Amino acid sequence: MTERRSYSRVFLRALNLEAHIGYYEHEKGVTQPLVVDVELTLAEANFGNDDIGGTIDYDKIAAIGRDLAASHVDLLETFAERLAQRCLAFDRAAAVRVHVEKPRAVPGAMAGVEILRVK
């Protein structure tokens, strides 16, 4: 008999942040827009009892992103990694996918990074 596994996910899409981010000197001291998607795979989620304790609060995910955006980071990759690690600190988090876009990074294009981390 094959073991059946089920997964539950919560996500936050298109979180618009004004972030202190950028490697180049002209990017220091100014904010730039980021668009962030976070998808958390939950271990032992319980969505059937209408209790927020059985999931991860979306507002807490957004607060982590806003907090990270307030301090300067040079690279999108570093921002994404820090966001992923903070999200994995939630008790119910088993894995996280973080997708970050920086609309003004490259004229005429959308630059970004996506990472997947498993606890």
Chimera marker file (.cmm) of the C-alpha trace (Angstrom):
<marker_set name="trace">
<marker id="1" x="0.000" y="0.000" z="0.000" r="1" g="1" b="0" radius="0.5"/>
<marker id="2" x="1.354" y="3.423" z="-0.957" r="1" g="1" b="0" radius="0.5"/>
<marker id="3" x="1.535" y="6.072" z="1.728" r="1" g="1" b="0" radius="0.5"/>
<marker id="4" x="-0.612" y="9.074" z="0.857" r="1" g="1" b="0" radius="0.5"/>
<marker id="5" x="0.709" y="12.479" z="1.722" r="1" g="1" b="0" radius="0.5"/>
<marker id="6" x="-1.197" y="15.694" z="1.684" r="1" g="1" b="0" radius="0.5"/>
<marker id="7" x="0.149" y="19.187" z="1.783" r="1" g="1" b="0" radius="0.5"/>
<marker id="8" x="-1.368" y="22.498" z="2.716" r="1" g="1" b="0" radius="0.5"/>
<marker id="9" x="0.004" y="25.821" z="1.605" r="1" g="1" b="0" radius="0.5"/>
<marker id="10" x="-0.614" y="29.429" z="2.452" r="1" g="1" b="0" radius="0.5"/>
<marker id="11" x="0.630" y="32.223" z="0.258" r="1" g="1" b="0" radius="0.5"/>
<marker id="12" x="0.964" y="35.952" z="0.061" r="1" g="1" b="0" radius="0.5"/>
<marker id="13" x="1.226" y="37.353" z="-3.449" r="1" g="1" b="0" radius="0.5"/>
<marker id="14" x="2.199" y="40.735" z="-4.816" r="1" g="1" b="0" radius="0.5"/>
<marker id="15" x="3.297" y="42.260" z="-1.514" r="1" g="1" b="0" radius="0.5"/>
<marker id="16" x="4.480" y="45.698" z="-2.609" r="1" g="1" b="0" radius="0.5"/>
<marker id="17" x="7.359" y="46.993" z="-0.529" r="1" g="1" b="0" radius="0.5"/>
<marker id="18" x="9.491" y="50.111" z="-0.610" r="1" g="1" b="0" radius="0.5"/>
<marker id="19" x="12.845" y="48.623" z="0.280" r="1" g="1" b="0" radius="0.5"/>
<marker id="20" x="16.285" y="49.911" z="1.110" r="1" g="1" b="0" radius="0.5"/>
<marker id="21" x="18.023" y="47.679" z="-1.385" r="1" g="1" b="0" radius="0.5"/>
<marker id="22" x="20.764" y="47.958" z="-3.940" r="1" g="1" b="0" radius="0.5"/>
<marker id="23" x="24.391" y="47.162" z="-4.558" r="1" g="1" b="0" radius="0.5"/>
<marker id="24" x="25.369" y="50.293" z="-6.470" r="1" g="1" b="0" radius="0.5"/>
<marker id="25" x="26.212" y="53.608" z="-4.806" r="1" g="1" b="0" radius="0.5"/>
<marker id="26" x="23.265" y="55.407" z="-6.455" r="1" g="1" b="0" radius="0.5"/>
<marker id="27" x="20.927" y="52.863" z="-4.783" r="1" g="1" b="0" radius="0.5"/>
<marker id="28" x="22.118" y="53.600" z="-1.246" r="1" g="1" b="0" radius="0.5"/>
<marker id="29" x="19.960" y="55.885" z="0.904" r="1" g="1" b="0" radius="0.5"/>
<marker id="30" x="16.862" y="55.607" z="-1.295" r="1" g="1" b="0" radius="0.5"/>
<marker id="31" x="14.012" y="53.142" z="-1.398" r="1" g="1" b="0" radius="0.5"/>
<marker id="32" x="13.080" y="51.043" z="-4.394" r="1" g="1" b="0" radius="0.5"/>
<marker id="33" x="9.947" y="49.023" z="-5.062" r="1" g="1" b="0" radius="0.5"/>
<marker id="34" x="9.944" y="45.259" z="-4.629" r="1" g="1" b="0" radius="0.5"/>
<marker id="35" x="7.129" y="42.844" z="-5.411" r="1" g="1" b="0" radius="0.5"/>
<marker id="36" x="7.255" y="39.780" z="-3.180" r="1" g="1" b="0" radius="0.5"/>
<marker id="37" x="5.470" y="36.425" z="-3.293" r="1" g="1" b="0" radius="0.5"/>
<marker id="38" x="5.781" y="33.974" z="-0.405" r="1" g="1" b="0" radius="0.5"/>
<marker id="39" x="4.370" y="30.455" z="-0.414" r="1" g="1" b="0" radius="0.5"/>
<marker id="40" x="4.656" y="28.341" z="2.728" r="1" g="1" b="0" radius="0.5"/>
<marker id="41" x="4.119" y="24.597" z="2.789" r="1" g="1" b="0" radius="0.5"/>
<marker id="42" x="2.761" y="23.640" z="6.177" r="1" g="1" b="0" radius="0.5"/>
<marker id="43" x="3.459" y="20.622" z="8.293" r="1" g="1" b="0" radius="0.5"/>
<marker id="44" x="0.417" y="19.326" z="10.139" r="1" g="1" b="0" radius="0.5"/>
<marker id="45" x="-1.945" y="22.083" z="9.042" r="1" g="1" b="0" radius="0.5"/>
<marker id="46" x="-5.457" y="21.957" z="10.376" r="1" g="1" b="0" radius="0.5"/>
<marker id="47" x="-7.781" y="24.082" z="8.287" r="1" g="1" b="0" radius="0.5"/>
<marker id="48" x="-11.000" y="22.349" z="9.345" r="1" g="1" b="0" radius="0.5"/>
<marker id="49" x="-11.559" y="23.900" z="12.746" r="1" g="1" b="0" radius="0.5"/>
<marker id="50" x="-11.589" y="27.622" z="11.890" r="1" g="1" b="0" radius="0.5"/>
<marker id="51" x="-8.647" y="28.277" z="14.248" r="1" g="1" b="0" radius="0.5"/>
<marker id="52" x="-5.838" y="30.569" z="13.131" r="1" g="1" b="0" radius="0.5"/>
<marker id="53" x="-3.490" y="28.437" z="15.251" r="1" g="1" b="0" radius="0.5"/>
<marker id="54" x="-3.791" y="25.724" z="12.604" r="1" g="1" b="0" radius="0.5"/>
<marker id="55" x="-2.209" y="27.902" z="9.924" r="1" g="1" b="0" radius="0.5"/>
<marker id="56" x="0.225" y="30.814" z="9.526" r="1" g="1" b="0" radius="0.5"/>
<marker id="57" x="-1.137" y="34.350" z="9.709" r="1" g="1" b="0" radius="0.5"/>
<marker id="58" x="-0.645" y="36.228" z="6.418" r="1" g="1" b="0" radius="0.5"/>
<marker id="59" x="-0.182" y="39.495" z="8.317" r="1" g="1" b="0" radius="0.5"/>
<marker id="60" x="2.857" y="38.013" z="10.062" r="1" g="1" b="0" radius="0.5"/>
<marker id="61" x="4.404" y="37.088" z="6.714" r="1" g="1" b="0" radius="0.5"/>
<marker id="62" x="3.809" y="40.635" z="5.431" r="1" g="1" b="0" radius="0.5"/>
<marker id="63" x="5.276" y="42.114" z="8.629" r="1" g="1" b="0" radius="0.5"/>
<marker id="64" x="8.482" y="40.132" z="8.134" r="1" g="1" b="0" radius="0.5"/>
<marker id="65" x="8.809" y="41.491" z="4.592" r="1" g="1" b="0" radius="0.5"/>
<marker id="66" x="8.196" y="45.069" z="5.749" r="1" g="1" b="0" radius="0.5"/>
<marker id="67" x="10.701" y="44.689" z="8.578" r="1" g="1" b="0" radius="0.5"/>
<marker id="68" x="13.394" y="43.396" z="6.225" r="1" g="1" b="0" radius="0.5"/>
<marker id="69" x="12.692" y="46.192" z="3.725" r="1" g="1" b="0" radius="0.5"/>
<marker id="70" x="13.403" y="48.816" z="6.393" r="1" g="1" b="0" radius="0.5"/>
<marker id="71" x="17.124" y="47.953" z="6.661" r="1" g="1" b="0" radius="0.5"/>
<marker id="72" x="19.525" y="48.214" z="3.750" r="1" g="1" b="0" radius="0.5"/>
<marker id="73" x="20.467" y="45.028" z="1.916" r="1" g="1" b="0" radius="0.5"/>
<marker id="74" x="22.680" y="45.040" z="-1.161" r="1" g="1" b="0" radius="0.5"/>
<marker id="75" x="21.305" y="42.033" z="-3.029" r="1" g="1" b="0" radius="0.5"/>
<marker id="76" x="17.862" y="40.660" z="-3.827" r="1" g="1" b="0" radius="0.5"/>
<marker id="77" x="19.290" y="37.222" z="-3.154" r="1" g="1" b="0" radius="0.5"/>
<marker id="78" x="20.164" y="38.234" z="0.411" r="1" g="1" b="0" radius="0.5"/>
<marker id="79" x="16.718" y="39.748" z="0.953" r="1" g="1" b="0" radius="0.5"/>
<marker id="80" x="15.032" y="36.565" z="-0.306" r="1" g="1" b="0" radius="0.5"/>
<marker id="81" x="17.228" y="34.324" z="1.836" r="1" g="1" b="0" radius="0.5"/>
<marker id="82" x="16.537" y="36.332" z="4.991" r="1" g="1" b="0" radius="0.5"/>
<marker id="83" x="12.821" y="36.340" z="4.302" r="1" g="1" b="0" radius="0.5"/>
<marker id="84" x="12.836" y="32.589" z="3.720" r="1" g="1" b="0" radius="0.5"/>
<marker id="85" x="14.742" y="31.864" z="6.913" r="1" g="1" b="0" radius="0.5"/>
<marker id="86" x="12.413" y="34.022" z="9.010" r="1" g="1" b="0" radius="0.5"/>
<marker id="87" x="9.364" y="32.314" z="7.488" r="1" g="1" b="0" radius="0.5"/>
<marker id="88" x="10.830" y="28.882" z="8.193" r="1" g="1" b="0" radius="0.5"/>
<marker id="89" x="10.983" y="29.873" z="11.869" r="1" g="1" b="0" radius="0.5"/>
<marker id="90" x="7.188" y="29.472" z="12.071" r="1" g="1" b="0" radius="0.5"/>
<marker id="91" x="6.402" y="26.228" z="13.887" r="1" g="1" b="0" radius="0.5"/>
<marker id="92" x="4.111" y="24.930" z="11.150" r="1" g="1" b="0" radius="0.5"/>
<marker id="93" x="6.401" y="25.847" z="8.235" r="1" g="1" b="0" radius="0.5"/>
<marker id="94" x="7.945" y="22.882" z="6.412" r="1" g="1" b="0" radius="0.5"/>
<marker id="95" x="9.130" y="24.682" z="3.264" r="1" g="1" b="0" radius="0.5"/>
<marker id="96" x="9.026" y="28.143" z="1.754" r="1" g="1" b="0" radius="0.5"/>
<marker id="97" x="9.227" y="29.551" z="-1.746" r="1" g="1" b="0" radius="0.5"/>
<marker id="98" x="10.169" y="33.226" z="-1.994" r="1" g="1" b="0" radius="0.5"/>
<marker id="99" x="9.910" y="35.118" z="-5.282" r="1" g="1" b="0" radius="0.5"/>
<marker id="100" x="11.146" y="38.736" z="-5.349" r="1" g="1" b="0" radius="0.5"/>
<marker id="101" x="10.989" y="41.133" z="-8.292" r="1" g="1" b="0" radius="0.5"/>
<marker id="102" x="12.765" y="44.492" z="-8.522" r="1" g="1" b="0" radius="0.5"/>
<marker id="103" x="10.980" y="46.496" z="-11.236" r="1" g="1" b="0" radius="0.5"/>
<marker id="104" x="13.598" y="49.249" z="-11.596" r="1" g="1" b="0" radius="0.5"/>
<marker id="105" x="16.722" y="47.064" z="-11.604" r="1" g="1" b="0" radius="0.5"/>
<marker id="106" x="17.093" y="46.746" z="-15.381" r="1" g="1" b="0" radius="0.5"/>
<marker id="107" x="15.472" y="49.215" z="-17.789" r="1" g="1" b="0" radius="0.5"/>
<marker id="108" x="12.898" y="47.493" z="-19.978" r="1" g="1" b="0" radius="0.5"/>
<marker id="109" x="12.960" y="44.241" z="-17.989" r="1" g="1" b="0" radius="0.5"/>
<marker id="110" x="11.908" y="42.672" z="-14.713" r="1" g="1" b="0" radius="0.5"/>
<marker id="111" x="14.784" y="41.350" z="-12.616" r="1" g="1" b="0" radius="0.5"/>
<marker id="112" x="14.275" y="39.017" z="-9.720" r="1" g="1" b="0" radius="0.5"/>
<marker id="113" x="15.130" y="35.938" z="-7.773" r="1" g="1" b="0" radius="0.5"/>
<marker id="114" x="13.255" y="32.884" z="-6.571" r="1" g="1" b="0" radius="0.5"/>
<marker id="115" x="14.387" y="30.453" z="-3.909" r="1" g="1" b="0" radius="0.5"/>
<marker id="116" x="12.950" y="27.345" z="-2.334" r="1" g="1" b="0" radius="0.5"/>
<marker id="117" x="14.057" y="26.303" z="1.153" r="1" g="1" b="0" radius="0.5"/>
<marker id="118" x="13.009" y="23.234" z="3.103" r="1" g="1" b="0" radius="0.5"/>
<marker id="119" x="13.194" y="22.933" z="6.880" r="1" g="1" b="0" radius="0.5"/>
<link id1="1" id2="2" r="1" g="1" b="0" radius="0.2"/>
<link id1="2" id2="3" r="1" g="1" b="0" radius="0.2"/>
<link id1="3" id2="4" r="1" g="1" b="0" radius="0.2"/>
<link id1="4" id2="5" r="1" g="1" b="0" radius="0.2"/>
<link id1="5" id2="6" r="1" g="1" b="0" radius="0.2"/>
<link id1="6" id2="7" r="1" g="1" b="0" radius="0.2"/>
<link id1="7" id2="8" r="1" g="1" b="0" radius="0.2"/>
<link id1="8" id2="9" r="1" g="1" b="0" radius="0.2"/>
<link id1="9" id2="10" r="1" g="1" b="0" radius="0.2"/>
<link id1="10" id2="11" r="1" g="1" b="0" radius="0.2"/>
<link id1="11" id2="12" r="1" g="1" b="0" radius="0.2"/>
<link id1="12" id2="13" r="1" g="1" b="0" radius="0.2"/>
<link id1="13" id2="14" r="1" g="1" b="0" radius="0.2"/>
<link id1="14" id2="15" r="1" g="1" b="0" radius="0.2"/>
<link id1="15" id2="16" r="1" g="1" b="0" radius="0.2"/>
<link id1="16" id2="17" r="1" g="1" b="0" radius="0.2"/>
<link id1="17" id2="18" r="1" g="1" b="0" radius="0.2"/>
<link id1="18" id2="19" r="1" g="1" b="0" radius="0.2"/>
<link id1="19" id2="20" r="1" g="1" b="0" radius="0.2"/>
<link id1="20" id2="21" r="1" g="1" b="0" radius="0.2"/>
<link id1="21" id2="22" r="1" g="1" b="0" radius="0.2"/>
<link id1="22" id2="23" r="1" g="1" b="0" radius="0.2"/>
<link id1="23" id2="24" r="1" g="1" b="0" radius="0.2"/>
<link id1="24" id2="25" r="1" g="1" b="0" radius="0.2"/>
<link id1="25" id2="26" r="1" g="1" b="0" radius="0.2"/>
<link id1="26" id2="27" r="1" g="1" b="0" radius="0.2"/>
<link id1="27" id2="28" r="1" g="1" b="0" radius="0.2"/>
<link id1="28" id2="29" r="1" g="1" b="0" radius="0.2"/>
<link id1="29" id2="30" r="1" g="1" b="0" radius="0.2"/>
<link id1="30" id2="31" r="1" g="1" b="0" radius="0.2"/>
<link id1="31" id2="32" r="1" g="1" b="0" radius="0.2"/>
<link id1="32" id2="33" r="1" g="1" b="0" radius="0.2"/>
<link id1="33" id2="34" r="1" g="1" b="0" radius="0.2"/>
<link id1="34" id2="35" r="1" g="1" b="0" radius="0.2"/>
<link id1="35" id2="36" r="1" g="1" b="0" radius="0.2"/>
<link id1="36" id2="37" r="1" g="1" b="0" radius="0.2"/>
<link id1="37" id2="38" r="1" g="1" b="0" radius="0.2"/>
<link id1="38" id2="39" r="1" g="1" b="0" radius="0.2"/>
<link id1="39" id2="40" r="1" g="1" b="0" radius="0.2"/>
<link id1="40" id2="41" r="1" g="1" b="0" radius="0.2"/>
<link id1="41" id2="42" r="1" g="1" b="0" radius="0.2"/>
<link id1="42" id2="43" r="1" g="1" b="0" radius="0.2"/>
<link id1="43" id2="44" r="1" g="1" b="0" radius="0.2"/>
<link id1="44" id2="45" r="1" g="1" b="0" radius="0.2"/>
<link id1="45" id2="46" r="1" g="1" b="0" radius="0.2"/>
<link id1="46" id2="47" r="1" g="1" b="0" radius="0.2"/>
<link id1="47" id2="48" r="1" g="1" b="0" radius="0.2"/>
<link id1="48" id2="49" r="1" g="1" b="0" radius="0.2"/>
<link id1="49" id2="50" r="1" g="1" b="0" radius="0.2"/>
<link id1="50" id2="51" r="1" g="1" b="0" radius="0.2"/>
<link id1="51" id2="52" r="1" g="1" b="0" radius="0.2"/>
<link id1="52" id2="53" r="1" g="1" b="0" radius="0.2"/>
<link id1="53" id2="54" r="1" g="1" b="0" radius="0.2"/>
<link id1="54" id2="55" r="1" g="1" b="0" radius="0.2"/>
<link id1="55" id2="56" r="1" g="1" b="0" radius="0.2"/>
<link id1="56" id2="57" r="1" g="1" b="0" radius="0.2"/>
<link id1="57" id2="58" r="1" g="1" b="0" radius="0.2"/>
<link id1="58" id2="59" r="1" g="1" b="0" radius="0.2"/>
<link id1="59" id2="60" r="1" g="1" b="0" radius="0.2"/>
<link id1="60" id2="61" r="1" g="1" b="0" radius="0.2"/>
<link id1="61" id2="62" r="1" g="1" b="0" radius="0.2"/>
<link id1="62" id2="63" r="1" g="1" b="0" radius="0.2"/>
<link id1="63" id2="64" r="1" g="1" b="0" radius="0.2"/>
<link id1="64" id2="65" r="1" g="1" b="0" radius="0.2"/>
<link id1="65" id2="66" r="1" g="1" b="0" radius="0.2"/>
<link id1="66" id2="67" r="1" g="1" b="0" radius="0.2"/>
<link id1="67" id2="68" r="1" g="1" b="0" radius="0.2"/>
<link id1="68" id2="69" r="1" g="1" b="0" radius="0.2"/>
<link id1="69" id2="70" r="1" g="1" b="0" radius="0.2"/>
<link id1="70" id2="71" r="1" g="1" b="0" radius="0.2"/>
<link id1="71" id2="72" r="1" g="1" b="0" radius="0.2"/>
<link id1="72" id2="73" r="1" g="1" b="0" radius="0.2"/>
<link id1="73" id2="74" r="1" g="1" b="0" radius="0.2"/>
<link id1="74" id2="75" r="1" g="1" b="0" radius="0.2"/>
<link id1="75" id2="76" r="1" g="1" b="0" radius="0.2"/>
<link id1="76" id2="77" r="1" g="1" b="0" radius="0.2"/>
<link id1="77" id2="78" r="1" g="1" b="0" radius="0.2"/>
<link id1="78" id2="79" r="1" g="1" b="0" radius="0.2"/>
<link id1="79" id2="80" r="1" g="1" b="0" radius="0.2"/>
<link id1="80" id2="81" r="1" g="1" b="0" radius="0.2"/>
<link id1="81" id2="82" r="1" g="1" b="0" radius="0.2"/>
<link id1="82" id2="83" r="1" g="1" b="0" radius="0.2"/>
<link id1="83" id2="84" r="1" g="1" b="0" radius="0.2"/>
<link id1="84" id2="85" r="1" g="1" b="0" radius="0.2"/>
<link id1="85" id2="86" r="1" g="1" b="0" radius="0.2"/>
<link id1="86" id2="87" r="1" g="1" b="0" radius="0.2"/>
<link id1="87" id2="88" r="1" g="1" b="0" radius="0.2"/>
<link id1="88" id2="89" r="1" g="1" b="0" radius="0.2"/>
<link id1="89" id2="90" r="1" g="1" b="0" radius="0.2"/>
<link id1="90" id2="91" r="1" g="1" b="0" radius="0.2"/>
<link id1="91" id2="92" r="1" g="1" b="0" radius="0.2"/>
<link id1="92" id2="93" r="1" g="1" b="0" radius="0.2"/>
<link id1="93" id2="94" r="1" g="1" b="0" radius="0.2"/>
<link id1="94" id2="95" r="1" g="1" b="0" radius="0.2"/>
<link id1="95" id2="96" r="1" g="1" b="0" radius="0.2"/>
<link id1="96" id2="97" r="1" g="1" b="0" radius="0.2"/>
<link id1="97" id2="98" r="1" g="1" b="0" radius="0.2"/>
<link id1="98" id2="99" r="1" g="1" b="0" radius="0.2"/>
<link id1="99" id2="100" r="1" g="1" b="0" radius="0.2"/>
<link id1="100" id2="101" r="1" g="1" b="0" radius="0.2"/>
<link id1="101" id2="102" r="1" g="1" b="0" radius="0.2"/>
<link id1="102" id2="103" r="1" g="1" b="0" radius="0.2"/>
<link id1="103" id2="104" r="1" g="1" b="0" radius="0.2"/>
<link id1="104" id2="105" r="1" g="1" b="0" radius="0.2"/>
<link id1="105" id2="106" r="1" g="1" b="0" radius="0.2"/>
<link id1="106" id2="107" r="1" g="1" b="0" radius="0.2"/>
<link id1="107" id2="108" r="1" g="1" b="0" radius="0.2"/>
<link id1="108" id2="109" r="1" g="1" b="0" radius="0.2"/>
<link id1="109" id2="110" r="1" g="1" b="0" radius="0.2"/>
<link id1="110" id2="111" r="1" g="1" b="0" radius="0.2"/>
<link id1="111" id2="112" r="1" g="1" b="0" radius="0.2"/>
<link id1="112" id2="113" r="1" g="1" b="0" radius="0.2"/>
<link id1="113" id2="114" r="1" g="1" b="0" radius="0.2"/>
<link id1="114" id2="115" r="1" g="1" b="0" radius="0.2"/>
<link id1="115" id2="116" r="1" g="1" b="0" radius="0.2"/>
<link id1="116" id2="117" r="1" g="1" b="0" radius="0.2"/>
<link id1="117" id2="118" r="1" g="1" b="0" radius="0.2"/>
<link id1="118" id2="119" r="1" g="1" b="0" radius="0.2"/>
</marker_set>
